[in-house]
């Protein structure tokens, strides 16, 4: 493995800072690589001073670099938000653009609702020269591209919460512009927001990874079966030994209703942060209007 910096990028608003910090701490706690090689970048959406300070305090002992980035929000004036998917989720689309002329060859984008339980540095050994990114198939929407009625190169549809991005290829092919253009011109096709647009543009151009790298809630809870026997075998392997746990369901570890065995992993790393005790952060998943509608449905 070469000595290039391990570049982690996430997008975050003020409400998700404790969970993002939990993710960052989990990465650093599990690495066998010197933590000084890690660079964490946060594309922020109005993060307050108090939460910023608590995040930095949590990271102080690890000797890792933390940088806050801001972007022009006008690029997202036309996107469709919801209680569950805020505007901040779309910021990942521009992430590679922020690294032009910086010599960054690849970056790992991660959603805030994740924890690492293995050393992610091994991802930097992957050869992405023939791909725009590496990702994991979405566990719930195996026929999504077919339903979008698009002339795509592959039926595979990835979950955009984990993307190991080939920055040079992304910039060369102007992927950010193409994805934003798709969002603006095809709003009727976007049920799953930025994820649909990314898959529409990047179809057939990404490397499929084992689902343990993005162990989504559908997989960990056994809610969905893979349509192929080999895929179901990988789901079983993932439940036994996940690498990154993705709390991708409607109910999260910071909701009082969350009762998955994976809660222990979230609590373990949250308790290593500088934020107040975990129990003080518990909220009801169905307090917001969108969650109430989903519960009724």
ABEGO torsion letter per residue (X at the ends): XBABBBBBBBBBBAAAAAAAAAAAAAAAAABABBAAABBBBBBBBGBBAAAAAAAAAAAAAAGBBBBBBBBBAAAAAABBBBAABBAAAAAAAAAAAAABGAGBABBBBBBABBBBABBAAAAAABBAAABABBBBBBAABAAAAAAAGBBBABABBBBAABBBBBAAAAAAAGAAAAAAAAAAABAAABAAEAAAAAAAAABGABBBBBAAABBBAAAAAGABBBABAAAAAAAAAAAABBABBBBABABBAABAABABAAAAAAAAAAAABABBBAAAABBBAAABAAAAAAAAX
